[in-house]
Amino acid sequence: MDRLSKQKKIQFWALTLLFFILPVVFLFLKSVVLNFGFGRSSGIDFTLRGWETLFSESQLIQATLVSLGIGALVVFLNLSVGLLAGKALAFYSFKGKALIEALFLLPLIVPLLAIAMGIHVAMIRIGLSDTWIGVVLIHLVPTVPYSIKMLQSGYASIGTGLLQQAKVLGTNRWHRFFSVELPLLMPSIRSTVFLIFVISLSQYVITAIIGGGNVVTLAMIYFPFLDSAESTVLAAFSAWFALLPILFYLSVELLLSLLPYQNPWRTRL
Amino acid sequence: MKLSETNKAWILLTPALLFLSLPAYGLFSAIWTSLHENGSFTTKHYRTLFQQETFWESIGYSVRITLLSTVLSLVLGLLITRAFSPFIQSTKGKLSIWLPMLFPHFVWGYIVLLLFEQSGLISHLLVEMGLISSTSSFPIITNDQNGIGIILTYVGKETPFVVLMLLPIYAKQQDGYKDLVQTLGGGKWAAFKDAEWPWVSPVLLEAGIILFAFILSAYEVPFLLGATFPEMISVLTYDWFYSGDWNERPLAFAAMIITSVLIGIMSFIAFSAMNRKRMLLTKGQG
């Protein structure tokens, strides 16, 4: 039995190594290696030129800041909508709940391209096309359904018991939210922040349609790069897409650690 | 006045319902545009669309690629979760299997290019090992007419998504039901069918529909890894939407509405297939 599970463990790591880890390692290597010495006896040439070229592009820094700003706002709006709706769906039963839950899944099923093309004209009319606000709004469409689902299951797993306890002890709504719900929901909030930021960062076509080329996010300059840049620069750019969510996540963690109840020396409410 | 419990729920849901008006407006506006010309109702755009050879080729090609990618991701995701769920639940396991989720789809597409291009890593490695004589004898599987590169990208990206959806079920799974099946003399297949499938199938269905809809209509990956012909429907739509010819714009809307209808039909078939099974199950119990 023990040997069997050890064997399985080896299988698991071989599988993830081959299909998930090595491709990513190769991408990072590609960004610092000029050539792998195939077909020649010469060794591998390391270089940091790819990363240097990448960061010397003023366009890249600008686009990174735009992407960060839009992503942060999208995440914030997602949390606001998702926490409220998630709580309603987890704790209350009401007529039409099944229908509402199905409706919240619909934005993931209707083609995003159709929605963006349809909204485009209205955005022009009310002056939101070509603006970052318009882009933030359209980024909500592929993200909010995930937030609602993740935070709903987050609320469902903490249950109503502790919240009722806090109520009985005479706390007000905000106090309850900040000292009971939020700390207990932290795991769900963390994964929501991460996933939503990555999705927002990945949107090319809807950003192009609504942003009209005026809102230049990272995705908007990645595609033109594909045709022109050399492979080390492109690989560095690709890796940058994965580093950014990690940086964003770490800064959110830092912000969260400033919240009072994260303080390890806290002894009472 | 004190709010009733139901009203409280609706108040909490208000922002989310407001949000829904965004995609709803987009969809209805797209339908409206596809059915009007100069403000009057017409089915002309659909008739023009249906006469286009490229449209039908594109739809067939897109559905084929989408079905293959979706089914492969679901099967692989299920097999991996079933076999390895104790390892995936450890932090290290989680991080490694969800690594692809850190990357946008188009970046994972670029990784597939780096690996599978004729001048890519795998082709070079095969030459080094002496299995093929030169990189040009490596088969063309990116930007190819069969969409292999697109499928490879999606399977790599979506399998972790399926694992993510399935993991909570296998983490909470109780062995009691399986023991019961075994006690009653059922084999491994019976244990899977009666003690596992009923919990897994709704999640697989949901993941499958999300994946089908997404892959059928996403633009970035086929743009990067597709061939010039045939094009996937999203790429064709985008070309029409931004073509200089003003007459082609309504075609873009009509093509996307047909795609939505297709997704609707697929979801309906999948749902009713499962509900029929459920009905039979409840009847059998009664």
HADDOCK unambig.tbl for C-alpha pairs under 7 A between the chains (distance, minus, plus):
assign (segid A and resid 12 and name CA) (segid B and resid 84 and name CA) 6.57 0.50 0.50
assign (segid A and resid 16 and name CA) (segid B and resid 96 and name CA) 6.58 0.50 0.50
assign (segid A and resid 16 and name CA) (segid B and resid 97 and name CA) 6.10 0.50 0.50
assign (segid A and resid 20 and name CA) (segid B and resid 96 and name CA) 6.91 0.50 0.50
assign (segid A and resid 20 and name CA) (segid B and resid 97 and name CA) 6.50 0.50 0.50
assign (segid A and resid 20 and name CA) (segid B and resid 99 and name CA) 6.48 0.50 0.50
assign (segid A and resid 20 and name CA) (segid B and resid 100 and name CA) 6.44 0.50 0.50
assign (segid A and resid 21 and name CA) (segid B and resid 96 and name CA) 6.58 0.50 0.50
assign (segid A and resid 23 and name CA) (segid B and resid 111 and name CA) 6.79 0.50 0.50
assign (segid A and resid 27 and name CA) (segid B and resid 111 and name CA) 6.66 0.50 0.50
assign (segid A and resid 38 and name CA) (segid B and resid 124 and name CA) 6.91 0.50 0.50
assign (segid A and resid 81 and name CA) (segid B and resid 15 and name CA) 5.71 0.50 0.50
assign (segid A and resid 81 and name CA) (segid B and resid 16 and name CA) 5.59 0.50 0.50
assign (segid A and resid 84 and name CA) (segid B and resid 12 and name CA) 5.00 0.50 0.50
assign (segid A and resid 84 and name CA) (segid B and resid 13 and name CA) 6.43 0.50 0.50
assign (segid A and resid 85 and name CA) (segid B and resid 12 and name CA) 5.64 0.50 0.50
assign (segid A and resid 85 and name CA) (segid B and resid 13 and name CA) 4.77 0.50 0.50
assign (segid A and resid 85 and name CA) (segid B and resid 16 and name CA) 6.24 0.50 0.50
assign (segid A and resid 88 and name CA) (segid B and resid 9 and name CA) 4.89 0.50 0.50
assign (segid A and resid 88 and name CA) (segid B and resid 12 and name CA) 5.85 0.50 0.50
assign (segid A and resid 88 and name CA) (segid B and resid 13 and name CA) 6.48 0.50 0.50
assign (segid A and resid 92 and name CA) (segid B and resid 9 and name CA) 6.20 0.50 0.50
assign (segid A and resid 94 and name CA) (segid B and resid 6 and name CA) 5.88 0.50 0.50
assign (segid A and resid 107 and name CA) (segid B and resid 23 and name CA) 6.20 0.50 0.50
assign (segid A and resid 108 and name CA) (segid B and resid 210 and name CA) 6.28 0.50 0.50
assign (segid A and resid 109 and name CA) (segid B and resid 210 and name CA) 5.86 0.50 0.50
assign (segid A and resid 109 and name CA) (segid B and resid 213 and name CA) 5.18 0.50 0.50
assign (segid A and resid 109 and name CA) (segid B and resid 214 and name CA) 6.87 0.50 0.50
assign (segid A and resid 110 and name CA) (segid B and resid 213 and name CA) 6.97 0.50 0.50
assign (segid A and resid 110 and name CA) (segid B and resid 260 and name CA) 5.90 0.50 0.50
assign (segid A and resid 111 and name CA) (segid B and resid 213 and name CA) 6.75 0.50 0.50
assign (segid A and resid 111 and name CA) (segid B and resid 214 and name CA) 6.96 0.50 0.50
assign (segid A and resid 111 and name CA) (segid B and resid 217 and name CA) 5.53 0.50 0.50
assign (segid A and resid 111 and name CA) (segid B and resid 260 and name CA) 6.35 0.50 0.50
assign (segid A and resid 114 and name CA) (segid B and resid 27 and name CA) 6.40 0.50 0.50
assign (segid A and resid 114 and name CA) (segid B and resid 30 and name CA) 6.34 0.50 0.50
assign (segid A and resid 114 and name CA) (segid B and resid 253 and name CA) 6.80 0.50 0.50
assign (segid A and resid 114 and name CA) (segid B and resid 256 and name CA) 5.54 0.50 0.50
assign (segid A and resid 115 and name CA) (segid B and resid 23 and name CA) 5.78 0.50 0.50
assign (segid A and resid 115 and name CA) (segid B and resid 26 and name CA) 4.27 0.50 0.50
assign (segid A and resid 115 and name CA) (segid B and resid 27 and name CA) 5.13 0.50 0.50
assign (segid A and resid 116 and name CA) (segid B and resid 26 and name CA) 6.44 0.50 0.50
assign (segid A and resid 117 and name CA) (segid B and resid 30 and name CA) 6.80 0.50 0.50
assign (segid A and resid 118 and name CA) (segid B and resid 26 and name CA) 4.25 0.50 0.50
assign (segid A and resid 118 and name CA) (segid B and resid 27 and name CA) 6.06 0.50 0.50
assign (segid A and resid 118 and name CA) (segid B and resid 29 and name CA) 4.91 0.50 0.50
assign (segid A and resid 118 and name CA) (segid B and resid 30 and name CA) 4.34 0.50 0.50
assign (segid A and resid 119 and name CA) (segid B and resid 25 and name CA) 6.87 0.50 0.50
assign (segid A and resid 119 and name CA) (segid B and resid 26 and name CA) 4.52 0.50 0.50
assign (segid A and resid 119 and name CA) (segid B and resid 29 and name CA) 6.97 0.50 0.50
assign (segid A and resid 141 and name CA) (segid B and resid 23 and name CA) 6.48 0.50 0.50
assign (segid A and resid 198 and name CA) (segid B and resid 102 and name CA) 6.58 0.50 0.50
assign (segid A and resid 198 and name CA) (segid B and resid 104 and name CA) 6.87 0.50 0.50
assign (segid A and resid 202 and name CA) (segid B and resid 104 and name CA) 4.66 0.50 0.50
assign (segid A and resid 202 and name CA) (segid B and resid 105 and name CA) 6.81 0.50 0.50
assign (segid A and resid 204 and name CA) (segid B and resid 220 and name CA) 6.92 0.50 0.50
assign (segid A and resid 205 and name CA) (segid B and resid 219 and name CA) 6.71 0.50 0.50
assign (segid A and resid 238 and name CA) (segid B and resid 107 and name CA) 5.75 0.50 0.50
assign (segid A and resid 241 and name CA) (segid B and resid 103 and name CA) 6.48 0.50 0.50
assign (segid A and resid 242 and name CA) (segid B and resid 102 and name CA) 5.57 0.50 0.50
assign (segid A and resid 242 and name CA) (segid B and resid 103 and name CA) 5.42 0.50 0.50
